[in-house]
Amino acid sequence: MSSPSENDNISLADLSATHRDLLWVLSQAGPSESGPLHHALTDYYTDGIDYTRVCDTLEELIEHDLVTTQTHDTTEYRLTESGRRALSARQAWEAGTHSTKGGHE
């Protein structure tokens, strides 16, 4: 697993569309279990998406410190502060309001 300082520099451009879509769904839905996240992506993707792939992608997002879990009776996934910052930087880039000086996000 990467150190927190390396995770602070993660760019969503370095992740797959599935990673970015899961982050987006979590940002809109708030803390969620894997089932509703899978359902949201299945509704979005024309060819659907395998449940195992969603779970694997969530685990990868946890490794990047973009998502965290909280477990009581079920496991709930939620964005971390790093995840929120990465999404915000991506949205700024998409809107054309990113800085063109150094770096990429």
C-alpha positions in Angstrom: 0.0 0.0 0.0 1.2 3.5 -0.8 2.1 6.0 1.9 -0.4 8.8 2.6 1.9 11.4 1.0 1.8 9.4 -2.3 -2.0 9.1 -2.2 -2.4 12.9 -1.8 -1.0 13.2 -5.3 -3.3 10.7 -7.0 -4.9 12.0 -10.2 -8.2 10.6 -11.4 -6.6 10.7 -14.8 -4.5 7.8 -13.7 -7.5 5.7 -12.8 -10.0 3.8 -15.0 -13.4 5.2 -15.9 -15.0 2.6 -13.5 -12.9 4.0 -10.7 -14.0 7.5 -11.5 -17.7 6.5 -12.0 -17.7 4.8 -8.6 -16.3 7.9 -6.9 -18.9 10.0 -8.7 -21.8 7.7 -7.5 -20.5 7.8 -3.9 -20.3 11.6 -4.1 -23.9 11.8 -5.2 -25.4 9.0 -3.1 -23.3 9.4 0.1 -22.3 6.4 2.1 -23.5 3.2 0.4 -23.2 -0.5 0.4 -21.8 -2.4 -2.6 -25.2 -3.6 -3.8 -26.6 -0.1 -4.5 -23.3 1.0 -6.0 -23.4 -2.0 -8.4 -27.0 -1.2 -9.3 -26.2 2.4 -10.1 -23.3 1.4 -12.4 -25.4 -1.3 -14.0 -28.1 1.3 -14.8 -25.4 3.5 -16.3 -23.3 1.1 -18.3 -25.0 -0.1 -21.5 -23.5 -3.6 -21.2 -23.8 -3.7 -17.4 -21.0 -4.4 -15.0 -20.0 -7.5 -13.0 -20.6 -7.3 -9.3 -17.1 -8.7 -8.6 -15.6 -6.0 -10.7 -17.4 -3.3 -8.6 -16.1 -4.9 -5.4 -12.5 -5.2 -6.8 -12.6 -1.6 -7.9 -13.8 -0.4 -4.5 -10.9 -2.3 -2.9 -8.5 -0.5 -5.3 -10.0 2.9 -4.3 -9.5 2.0 -0.7 -5.8 1.2 -1.4 -5.5 4.7 -3.0 -7.2 6.2 0.1 -10.0 7.6 -2.0 -12.7 5.5 -0.3 -13.0 4.1 3.2 -15.3 1.5 4.8 -17.4 1.4 7.9 -18.7 -1.9 9.0 -21.6 -2.5 11.4 -24.0 -5.2 10.3 -23.0 -4.4 6.7 -20.1 -2.7 5.0 -20.7 0.8 3.9 -18.4 2.7 1.5 -17.7 6.4 1.7 -15.5 9.0 0.1 -12.4 10.1 2.1 -11.3 13.7 2.1 -8.6 12.7 -0.5 -11.5 11.3 -2.7 -13.5 14.5 -2.4 -10.4 16.6 -3.4 -9.6 14.3 -6.3 -13.2 14.6 -7.6 -13.2 18.3 -7.1 -9.9 18.7 -9.1 -11.4 16.5 -11.8 -14.5 18.6 -12.0 -12.4 21.8 -12.2 -10.4 20.2 -15.0 -13.6 19.2 -16.9 -15.0 22.7 -16.5 -11.8 24.2 -17.9 -11.0 26.0 -14.6 -7.8 24.1 -13.9 -4.4 25.7 -13.7 -2.2 25.2 -16.7 0.9 25.8 -14.7 2.6 22.6 -13.7 1.1 19.2 -12.8 -2.0 17.6 -14.1 -5.3 16.8 -12.4 
